[in-house]
Amino acid sequence: MAWVYLVIAGILEIFWAYTLKQSNGFTRFVPSVITAVTMISSLALLSLSMKTLPLGTAYVMWTGIGAVGAFLVGIFFLGELINPARIIAAILIVAGLLLMKFSTNSEA
């Protein structure tokens, strides 16, 4: 169940990163509230996953899911730059996440 919590926490991190951008420096109320709620929820689920998973694994996976997800949201929804170097960087992050997942000795 820890991995499920961790993946959901990572997905929530993507949402709060997007709504943080939409909040315009916390000057827009609704995106600011959504940002706060998804941040707290993401951290709570990360905390639950860390009851079983090692700190390094949980934190790296959480930030990696958020980073790659935010990268994709930026490209597909915000019109951000896409080029070979950025794609390679995202692929390397995903490769690192897979290596971290399969090298973690945990039954969680």
Buried (B, 14 or more C-beta within 10 A) or exposed (E): EBBEBBBBBBBBBBBBBBBBBBBEEEEBEEBBEBBBBBBEBBBEBBEBBBEBBBEEBBBBBBBBBBBBBBBBBBBEEEEEEBEEEBEEBBEEBBEEBEEBBEEBEEEB
